Amino acid sequence: QVQLVESGGGLVQAGGSLRLSCAASGRTLSSYVSGWFRQAPGKEREFVAAIGWSIGTYYADSVKGRFTISRDNAKNTGSLQMNSLKPEDTAVYYCAAAATVPSGSYYKRGSWDYWGQGTQVTVSS
């Protein structure tokens, strides 16, 4: 199985940028579908983005055009570049992976098998 560790969170002003990283160990991340979720206080964990050789990239409407998901296979890491950040992007961001994710089910938390511990992103207004 794969182990995931996120990093790169922090405090940023609205309009700013952050880049989150997801370091994988135990298995090759590129052999999985990988993605990002986020959870704000008092809210459900929600899908942000996914990437995989079989699916390309897929984004939630709320981040489309602002966030970019990618992977570096040589470093066995995943990344989430977040631009034009808004206060409503404030949340704990989680890296996730799964061997397969049924088409149309990326947004379902139960579709994902492996999770990191999360990294806090705070966007001030």
N, C-alpha and C positions, 0 to 999 in steps of 0.2 A: 504494500500500500504506500501511498505518497503522504508525506508530511509537508505542511504549508506554514510559512511564517511571513506575516506582513510587516512592512516598515514604510516610513516616509510620511506618516501623518503629521499633523501639526496645526498651528493657528495661522490663518491667512485672512487678509481683508477681502471683502467682496470685489469681484473682478480679477482677483489674483489667480495663481496657478499652483498646483501641487502635483507631484508624481509619486504614486504609490508603487511599491514593489512587493512581489510575492515570491519568496525563495522556496523552491521545492527540493525535497530530499527523499531518498528511498526508492523513487521511481522517476522516470523521465516525464516531465510535465507535458511534453508535446504528444505523448501517447494518450492523453486525456483531453476531454473538453474542459476548459478552465474558465472561470468567470469571477465576477465581483458582485457582492451584495452589500447593502448598507442598512443600518438600523438606527433610527433616531429615538430619543427618549420617549417612552410611552407609545411607540409605534411598532408595527410588524416589520420584520426584516424584509427588505424589498430588493428585487433584482435590479442590477445596474447594467452589466454588460457580460458577454460571453464570447469565447473564441475557440476554434477548433479546426483541424484540417478538413473535416467533413462539412462544417457549417460556415466557415469564414468568420465574420464578426456579426454580432447582434447586440443592439442597444435598447434600453428603455427609452421611451419617448422623451422623458424628462431630462435626459442627458445627451440625446442625439445632437451632434454638431458641436458639442462642448467637450466631451470626454472621448478618449481614444484608448482602446484596449490593444495590447500587443504582447508578444512573447519573444524572448531571446533564447533560442534552443541551445546555443553554445554555453550559456550560463545557467540553463535550467531555471529560468525565472520568468515571471509574468509581470506586466506593468499596467497601470492605469494612469494615463496622463489626463489631468483635470484642468481645464481652462475656463475662464469666465465664471469663476465660482460664485455661488449665491448663498446667502444665509441658510436657505432651505436645503442646501447640500450638507449641512452639518449633521454628522452621524458617525457611528463606528462602522468602518469599512472592513468587510471580510472577503478573503480570497477563498474560492471554492473549486473543487474538481470532481469530475465524474467520468467513468469509462465511456458512457454514452448518455445522452440526454434526448428524450423523444422530441421530435420537431414540435415546436409550439409550447414546450413545457419548460423553457429556460427560466421562466419567472417563478416556478414552483420550487420552494425551498426543499421539498422532499425529493426532487429530481437529482440532487447533488449528494455525493457520498462523503466527501472529505472537506474539512473546514480549517482555516487558520484561526488564530486567537483574536484577531481584529486589531485595527489601528484607528485612533481617534482623529477625525478631521473636524475642525471648527472654523467656520467662516463668519467673520464679524462684519456687521453692517456699517 
